[in-house]
Amino acid sequence: MYLAAGRFSSYSCSTSCFSCIFLLCLVIWPWESPGFSIDTHKRFLPLEYQTLTTHSDTLILDIVFSLSTTRSFEEMAPAGLPEFSLSGKVVLVSGAARGLGLTQAEAVLEAGATVYALDRLDEPSPDFHRVAERAEKELNTSLHYRRIDVRDAADLNKIVEEIGTKHGRMDGLIAAAGIQQETPALEYTAEDANRMFEVNITGVFMTAQAVAKQMIRFGNGGSMVLIASMSGSVANRGLICSAYNASKAGVIQLARNLAAEWGEHNIRVNTISPGYIVTAMVEALFEQYPDRKESWPKQNMLGRLSKPQEYRGAAVFLLSEASSFMVSSDPWF
């Protein structure tokens, strides 16, 4: 919109679909282009507008500019499923330097949110930079990285508060940070078990707490998705990771209690419990235990393992208004 808009009130804009498309094209037309003339282009209008413009070549400009200034492109777009939109929202994703967390972060970006990835790595994976570039160039939003160990509650609160202050809001969280260790229960050390619980339970708790403080501060509520696991509800056949499974059970129960406690602030808390996902970590595990590559797919109804991309929709759904009355739920995949 390069020119000041005129107004019109005497003519109706109830045109055909073709007319709407033409008007929209005029709205974004490069008016400064050499040789532009409304006479050249008005022949493409429906007959009623061709007649009108013989009296005033400025009428069509008035129509176009009135549309452009009174209605946004989003409002002019065909009706769809706006409740899935995260446009204008600020969402944090822990464990998003790579893997499932990064995949879900990209989905949230595609839904329109500004995303901050929190992770303990000094530098995120190379794929992170691809997603960040795509966010800026294609999605008209942004992906940022903040290095943080979720066990450092003080630093975590500081970073989350800084993000909230910068944007004046805090809308969502995907808590995907977690670690795994496969060790027989008889051989587990207290040190290893405590490290597992510190990251997978306490770290998730402190991340959710830091985000909830900002949601309450701004008074707009929000939604949290804590990444649990099917291993939080069942004992996996042939997978010896008792501490990990116990930690994910803790995440599921944590989410239920946070949902009950924070619901009065319009903060929703849900979990996602993935099954086996083919990630780089799992591929490395298959090299160590090749039999699992054959046996694991046979242990579910689809006869295959899942991919990180198959959890994109669930994350967006739970963060968006599409799930506005859904709390303390634990979808399995």
Contacts in CASP RR format, 6 or more apart in sequence:
PFRMAT RR
TARGET T0000
AUTHOR 0000-0000-0000
METHOD contacts of the structure
MODEL  1
MYLAAGRFSSYSCSTSCFSCIFLLCLVIWPWESPGFSIDTHKRFLPLEYQ
TLTTHSDTLILDIVFSLSTTRSFEEMAPAGLPEFSLSGKVVLVSGAARGL
GLTQAEAVLEAGATVYALDRLDEPSPDFHRVAERAEKELNTSLHYRRIDV
RDAADLNKIVEEIGTKHGRMDGLIAAAGIQQETPALEYTAEDANRMFEVN
ITGVFMTAQAVAKQMIRFGNGGSMVLIASMSGSVANRGLICSAYNASKAG
VIQLARNLAAEWGEHNIRVNTISPGYIVTAMVEALFEQYPDRKESWPKQN
MLGRLSKPQEYRGAAVFLLSEASSFMVSSDPWF
1 27 0 8 1.000
1 65 0 8 1.000
1 68 0 8 1.000
1 69 0 8 1.000
2 30 0 8 1.000
2 31 0 8 1.000
2 32 0 8 1.000
3 31 0 8 1.000
3 61 0 8 1.000
3 65 0 8 1.000
4 65 0 8 1.000
5 62 0 8 1.000
5 65 0 8 1.000
5 66 0 8 1.000
5 68 0 8 1.000
5 69 0 8 1.000
6 61 0 8 1.000
6 62 0 8 1.000
6 65 0 8 1.000
6 66 0 8 1.000
7 62 0 8 1.000
7 66 0 8 1.000
8 59 0 8 1.000
8 62 0 8 1.000
8 63 0 8 1.000
8 66 0 8 1.000
11 52 0 8 1.000
11 59 0 8 1.000
11 63 0 8 1.000
13 23 0 8 1.000
13 63 0 8 1.000
13 67 0 8 1.000
15 23 0 8 1.000
15 46 0 8 1.000
15 49 0 8 1.000
16 46 0 8 1.000
18 46 0 8 1.000
19 45 0 8 1.000
19 46 0 8 1.000
19 49 0 8 1.000
20 76 0 8 1.000
22 44 0 8 1.000
22 45 0 8 1.000
23 63 0 8 1.000
23 64 0 8 1.000
23 67 0 8 1.000
24 76 0 8 1.000
26 41 0 8 1.000
26 60 0 8 1.000
26 64 0 8 1.000
27 64 0 8 1.000
27 65 0 8 1.000
27 67 0 8 1.000
27 68 0 8 1.000
29 36 0 8 1.000
30 36 0 8 1.000
38 53 0 8 1.000
38 57 0 8 1.000
38 60 0 8 1.000
38 61 0 8 1.000
39 57 0 8 1.000
42 49 0 8 1.000
42 50 0 8 1.000
42 53 0 8 1.000
42 57 0 8 1.000
42 60 0 8 1.000
43 50 0 8 1.000
45 53 0 8 1.000
45 60 0 8 1.000
49 59 0 8 1.000
49 60 0 8 1.000
49 63 0 8 1.000
52 59 0 8 1.000
52 60 0 8 1.000
53 59 0 8 1.000
53 60 0 8 1.000
67 76 0 8 1.000
74 87 0 8 1.000
81 322 0 8 1.000
83 320 0 8 1.000
83 321 0 8 1.000
83 322 0 8 1.000
83 324 0 8 1.000
84 111 0 8 1.000
84 316 0 8 1.000
84 317 0 8 1.000
84 320 0 8 1.000
84 321 0 8 1.000
84 322 0 8 1.000
85 111 0 8 1.000
85 112 0 8 1.000
85 320 0 8 1.000
85 321 0 8 1.000
86 108 0 8 1.000
86 111 0 8 1.000
86 112 0 8 1.000
86 113 0 8 1.000
86 171 0 8 1.000
86 316 0 8 1.000
86 319 0 8 1.000
86 320 0 8 1.000
87 111 0 8 1.000
87 112 0 8 1.000
87 113 0 8 1.000
88 112 0 8 1.000
88 113 0 8 1.000
88 114 0 8 1.000
88 171 0 8 1.000
89 112 0 8 1.000
89 113 0 8 1.000
89 114 0 8 1.000
89 169 0 8 1.000
89 171 0 8 1.000
89 172 0 8 1.000
89 319 0 8 1.000
90 113 0 8 1.000
90 114 0 8 1.000
90 116 0 8 1.000
90 163 0 8 1.000
90 164 0 8 1.000
90 167 0 8 1.000
90 168 0 8 1.000
90 169 0 8 1.000
90 170 0 8 1.000
90 171 0 8 1.000
90 172 0 8 1.000
91 108 0 8 1.000
91 113 0 8 1.000
91 114 0 8 1.000
91 115 0 8 1.000
91 116 0 8 1.000
91 171 0 8 1.000
91 172 0 8 1.000
91 173 0 8 1.000
91 174 0 8 1.000
91 319 0 8 1.000
92 115 0 8 1.000
92 116 0 8 1.000
92 118 0 8 1.000
92 160 0 8 1.000
92 163 0 8 1.000
92 170 0 8 1.000
92 172 0 8 1.000
92 173 0 8 1.000
92 174 0 8 1.000
92 207 0 8 1.000
92 211 0 8 1.000
93 101 0 8 1.000
93 102 0 8 1.000
93 104 0 8 1.000
93 105 0 8 1.000
93 108 0 8 1.000
93 115 0 8 1.000
93 116 0 8 1.000
93 117 0 8 1.000
93 118 0 8 1.000
93 173 0 8 1.000
93 174 0 8 1.000
93 176 0 8 1.000
94 117 0 8 1.000
94 118 0 8 1.000
94 119 0 8 1.000
94 150 0 8 1.000
94 173 0 8 1.000
94 174 0 8 1.000
94 175 0 8 1.000
94 176 0 8 1.000
94 177 0 8 1.000
94 204 0 8 1.000
94 207 0 8 1.000
95 101 0 8 1.000
95 102 0 8 1.000
95 117 0 8 1.000
95 118 0 8 1.000
95 119 0 8 1.000
95 176 0 8 1.000
95 177 0 8 1.000
95 178 0 8 1.000
96 102 0 8 1.000
96 104 0 8 1.000
96 105 0 8 1.000
96 115 0 8 1.000
96 117 0 8 1.000
96 118 0 8 1.000
96 119 0 8 1.000
96 124 0 8 1.000
96 128 0 8 1.000
96 174 0 8 1.000
96 176 0 8 1.000
97 117 0 8 1.000
97 119 0 8 1.000
97 121 0 8 1.000
97 123 0 8 1.000
97 124 0 8 1.000
97 125 0 8 1.000
97 128 0 8 1.000
97 145 0 8 1.000
98 119 0 8 1.000
98 121 0 8 1.000
98 124 0 8 1.000
98 125 0 8 1.000
98 127 0 8 1.000
98 128 0 8 1.000
98 280 0 8 1.000
99 125 0 8 1.000
99 279 0 8 1.000
99 280 0 8 1.000
99 308 0 8 1.000
100 176 0 8 1.000
100 227 0 8 1.000
100 274 0 8 1.000
100 277 0 8 1.000
100 279 0 8 1.000
100 308 0 8 1.000
100 311 0 8 1.000
101 117 0 8 1.000
101 174 0 8 1.000
101 176 0 8 1.000
101 227 0 8 1.000
101 308 0 8 1.000
102 117 0 8 1.000
102 124 0 8 1.000
102 125 0 8 1.000
102 127 0 8 1.000
102 128 0 8 1.000
102 131 0 8 1.000
103 308 0 8 1.000
103 309 0 8 1.000
103 311 0 8 1.000
103 312 0 8 1.000
104 174 0 8 1.000
104 176 0 8 1.000
104 308 0 8 1.000
104 311 0 8 1.000
104 312 0 8 1.000
104 315 0 8 1.000
105 115 0 8 1.000
105 117 0 8 1.000
105 131 0 8 1.000
105 143 0 8 1.000
105 174 0 8 1.000
106 131 0 8 1.000
106 134 0 8 1.000
106 135 0 8 1.000
106 312 0 8 1.000
107 312 0 8 1.000
107 313 0 8 1.000
107 315 0 8 1.000
107 316 0 8 1.000
108 115 0 8 1.000
108 174 0 8 1.000
108 315 0 8 1.000
108 316 0 8 1.000
108 319 0 8 1.000
109 115 0 8 1.000
109 131 0 8 1.000
109 134 0 8 1.000
109 135 0 8 1.000
109 139 0 8 1.000
109 141 0 8 1.000
109 143 0 8 1.000
110 139 0 8 1.000
110 316 0 8 1.000
111 316 0 8 1.000
111 319 0 8 1.000
111 320 0 8 1.000
112 139 0 8 1.000
112 140 0 8 1.000
112 141 0 8 1.000
113 141 0 8 1.000
113 171 0 8 1.000
113 319 0 8 1.000
114 141 0 8 1.000
114 142 0 8 1.000
114 144 0 8 1.000
114 167 0 8 1.000
115 135 0 8 1.000
115 141 0 8 1.000
115 142 0 8 1.000
115 143 0 8 1.000
115 144 0 8 1.000
116 143 0 8 1.000
116 144 0 8 1.000
116 145 0 8 1.000
116 146 0 8 1.000
116 163 0 8 1.000
117 124 0 8 1.000
117 128 0 8 1.000
117 143 0 8 1.000
117 144 0 8 1.000
117 145 0 8 1.000
117 146 0 8 1.000
118 146 0 8 1.000
118 148 0 8 1.000
118 150 0 8 1.000
118 156 0 8 1.000
118 159 0 8 1.000
118 177 0 8 1.000
118 207 0 8 1.000
119 145 0 8 1.000
119 147 0 8 1.000
119 148 0 8 1.000
119 177 0 8 1.000
120 147 0 8 1.000
120 148 0 8 1.000
120 149 0 8 1.000
120 150 0 8 1.000
120 177 0 8 1.000
121 147 0 8 1.000
122 147 0 8 1.000
124 145 0 8 1.000
128 143 0 8 1.000
128 145 0 8 1.000
131 143 0 8 1.000
132 142 0 8 1.000
132 143 0 8 1.000
132 144 0 8 1.000
132 145 0 8 1.000
135 141 0 8 1.000
135 142 0 8 1.000
135 143 0 8 1.000
136 142 0 8 1.000
146 159 0 8 1.000
146 163 0 8 1.000
148 155 0 8 1.000
148 156 0 8 1.000
148 159 0 8 1.000
149 155 0 8 1.000
150 156 0 8 1.000
150 177 0 8 1.000
150 199 0 8 1.000
150 203 0 8 1.000
150 204 0 8 1.000
150 206 0 8 1.000
150 207 0 8 1.000
151 198 0 8 1.000
151 199 0 8 1.000
151 202 0 8 1.000
151 203 0 8 1.000
151 206 0 8 1.000
153 203 0 8 1.000
153 206 0 8 1.000
153 210 0 8 1.000
156 206 0 8 1.000
156 207 0 8 1.000
156 210 0 8 1.000
157 206 0 8 1.000
157 210 0 8 1.000
157 213 0 8 1.000
160 170 0 8 1.000
160 207 0 8 1.000
160 210 0 8 1.000
160 211 0 8 1.000
160 213 0 8 1.000
160 214 0 8 1.000
161 210 0 8 1.000
161 213 0 8 1.000
161 214 0 8 1.000
163 170 0 8 1.000
163 214 0 8 1.000
164 170 0 8 1.000
164 214 0 8 1.000
164 217 0 8 1.000
164 218 0 8 1.000
168 218 0 8 1.000
169 218 0 8 1.000
169 220 0 8 1.000
170 211 0 8 1.000
170 214 0 8 1.000
170 215 0 8 1.000
170 217 0 8 1.000
170 218 0 8 1.000
170 220 0 8 1.000
170 222 0 8 1.000
171 215 0 8 1.000
171 220 0 8 1.000
171 221 0 8 1.000
171 222 0 8 1.000
171 223 0 8 1.000
171 319 0 8 1.000
172 211 0 8 1.000
172 215 0 8 1.000
172 222 0 8 1.000
172 223 0 8 1.000
172 224 0 8 1.000
172 319 0 8 1.000
173 207 0 8 1.000
173 208 0 8 1.000
173 211 0 8 1.000
173 223 0 8 1.000
173 224 0 8 1.000
173 225 0 8 1.000
174 224 0 8 1.000
174 225 0 8 1.000
174 227 0 8 1.000
174 315 0 8 1.000
174 319 0 8 1.000
175 204 0 8 1.000
175 207 0 8 1.000
175 208 0 8 1.000
175 224 0 8 1.000
175 225 0 8 1.000
175 226 0 8 1.000
175 227 0 8 1.000
176 227 0 8 1.000
177 199 0 8 1.000
177 203 0 8 1.000
177 204 0 8 1.000
177 207 0 8 1.000
178 199 0 8 1.000
178 200 0 8 1.000
178 204 0 8 1.000
178 227 0 8 1.000
179 195 0 8 1.000
179 196 0 8 1.000
179 199 0 8 1.000
179 200 0 8 1.000
179 244 0 8 1.000
180 241 0 8 1.000
180 244 0 8 1.000
180 281 0 8 1.000
181 192 0 8 1.000
181 196 0 8 1.000
181 241 0 8 1.000
181 243 0 8 1.000
181 244 0 8 1.000
182 239 0 8 1.000
182 240 0 8 1.000
182 241 0 8 1.000
182 244 0 8 1.000
182 285 0 8 1.000
183 192 0 8 1.000
183 240 0 8 1.000
183 241 0 8 1.000
183 243 0 8 1.000
184 240 0 8 1.000
185 240 0 8 1.000
185 242 0 8 1.000
188 242 0 8 1.000
188 243 0 8 1.000
192 243 0 8 1.000
193 243 0 8 1.000
196 243 0 8 1.000
196 244 0 8 1.000
196 247 0 8 1.000
197 243 0 8 1.000
197 246 0 8 1.000
197 247 0 8 1.000
200 244 0 8 1.000
200 247 0 8 1.000
200 248 0 8 1.000
200 251 0 8 1.000
201 247 0 8 1.000
201 250 0 8 1.000
201 251 0 8 1.000
201 254 0 8 1.000
204 226 0 8 1.000
204 251 0 8 1.000
204 254 0 8 1.000
205 254 0 8 1.000
208 224 0 8 1.000
208 226 0 8 1.000
208 254 0 8 1.000
208 258 0 8 1.000
208 269 0 8 1.000
211 224 0 8 1.000
212 224 0 8 1.000
212 258 0 8 1.000
212 262 0 8 1.000
212 265 0 8 1.000
212 267 0 8 1.000
215 221 0 8 1.000
215 222 0 8 1.000
215 265 0 8 1.000
215 267 0 8 1.000
216 265 0 8 1.000
216 267 0 8 1.000
219 265 0 8 1.000
219 266 0 8 1.000
220 266 0 8 1.000
221 265 0 8 1.000
221 266 0 8 1.000
221 267 0 8 1.000
222 266 0 8 1.000
222 267 0 8 1.000
222 268 0 8 1.000
223 267 0 8 1.000
223 268 0 8 1.000
223 269 0 8 1.000
223 270 0 8 1.000
223 318 0 8 1.000
223 319 0 8 1.000
223 320 0 8 1.000
223 323 0 8 1.000
224 255 0 8 1.000
224 258 0 8 1.000
224 267 0 8 1.000
224 268 0 8 1.000
224 269 0 8 1.000
224 270 0 8 1.000
225 270 0 8 1.000
225 271 0 8 1.000
225 272 0 8 1.000
225 315 0 8 1.000
225 318 0 8 1.000
225 319 0 8 1.000
226 251 0 8 1.000
226 254 0 8 1.000
226 255 0 8 1.000
226 269 0 8 1.000
226 270 0 8 1.000
226 271 0 8 1.000
226 272 0 8 1.000
227 251 0 8 1.000
227 271 0 8 1.000
227 272 0 8 1.000
227 274 0 8 1.000
228 248 0 8 1.000
228 249 0 8 1.000
228 250 0 8 1.000
228 251 0 8 1.000
228 252 0 8 1.000
228 255 0 8 1.000
228 271 0 8 1.000
228 272 0 8 1.000
228 273 0 8 1.000
228 330 0 8 1.000
229 244 0 8 1.000
229 245 0 8 1.000
229 248 0 8 1.000
229 251 0 8 1.000
229 273 0 8 1.000
229 274 0 8 1.000
229 275 0 8 1.000
230 236 0 8 1.000
230 273 0 8 1.000
230 274 0 8 1.000
230 275 0 8 1.000
230 332 0 8 1.000
230 333 0 8 1.000
231 239 0 8 1.000
231 241 0 8 1.000
231 244 0 8 1.000
231 245 0 8 1.000
231 248 0 8 1.000
231 275 0 8 1.000
232 245 0 8 1.000
232 246 0 8 1.000
232 248 0 8 1.000
232 249 0 8 1.000
232 250 0 8 1.000
232 251 0 8 1.000
232 252 0 8 1.000
232 273 0 8 1.000
233 249 0 8 1.000
233 252 0 8 1.000
233 273 0 8 1.000
233 330 0 8 1.000
233 332 0 8 1.000
235 245 0 8 1.000
236 245 0 8 1.000
237 299 0 8 1.000
248 273 0 8 1.000
251 271 0 8 1.000
252 271 0 8 1.000
252 273 0 8 1.000
252 330 0 8 1.000
255 269 0 8 1.000
255 270 0 8 1.000
255 271 0 8 1.000
255 328 0 8 1.000
255 330 0 8 1.000
256 269 0 8 1.000
256 328 0 8 1.000
258 267 0 8 1.000
258 269 0 8 1.000
259 267 0 8 1.000
259 268 0 8 1.000
259 269 0 8 1.000
259 270 0 8 1.000
259 327 0 8 1.000
259 328 0 8 1.000
260 328 0 8 1.000
262 269 0 8 1.000
263 327 0 8 1.000
268 318 0 8 1.000
268 323 0 8 1.000
268 324 0 8 1.000
268 326 0 8 1.000
268 327 0 8 1.000
269 327 0 8 1.000
269 328 0 8 1.000
270 318 0 8 1.000
270 323 0 8 1.000
270 326 0 8 1.000
270 327 0 8 1.000
270 328 0 8 1.000
270 329 0 8 1.000
270 330 0 8 1.000
270 331 0 8 1.000
271 329 0 8 1.000
271 330 0 8 1.000
271 331 0 8 1.000
272 311 0 8 1.000
272 314 0 8 1.000
272 315 0 8 1.000
272 318 0 8 1.000
272 330 0 8 1.000
272 331 0 8 1.000
272 333 0 8 1.000
273 330 0 8 1.000
273 331 0 8 1.000
273 332 0 8 1.000
273 333 0 8 1.000
274 306 0 8 1.000
274 311 0 8 1.000
274 333 0 8 1.000
275 300 0 8 1.000
275 306 0 8 1.000
275 332 0 8 1.000
275 333 0 8 1.000
276 282 0 8 1.000
276 296 0 8 1.000
276 300 0 8 1.000
276 305 0 8 1.000
276 306 0 8 1.000
277 305 0 8 1.000
277 306 0 8 1.000
277 307 0 8 1.000
277 308 0 8 1.000
277 311 0 8 1.000
278 305 0 8 1.000
278 306 0 8 1.000
278 307 0 8 1.000
278 308 0 8 1.000
279 308 0 8 1.000
282 305 0 8 1.000
285 292 0 8 1.000
286 292 0 8 1.000
286 293 0 8 1.000
296 305 0 8 1.000
297 303 0 8 1.000
297 304 0 8 1.000
297 305 0 8 1.000
306 333 0 8 1.000
310 333 0 8 1.000
311 333 0 8 1.000
314 331 0 8 1.000
314 333 0 8 1.000
317 323 0 8 1.000
318 326 0 8 1.000
318 331 0 8 1.000
END
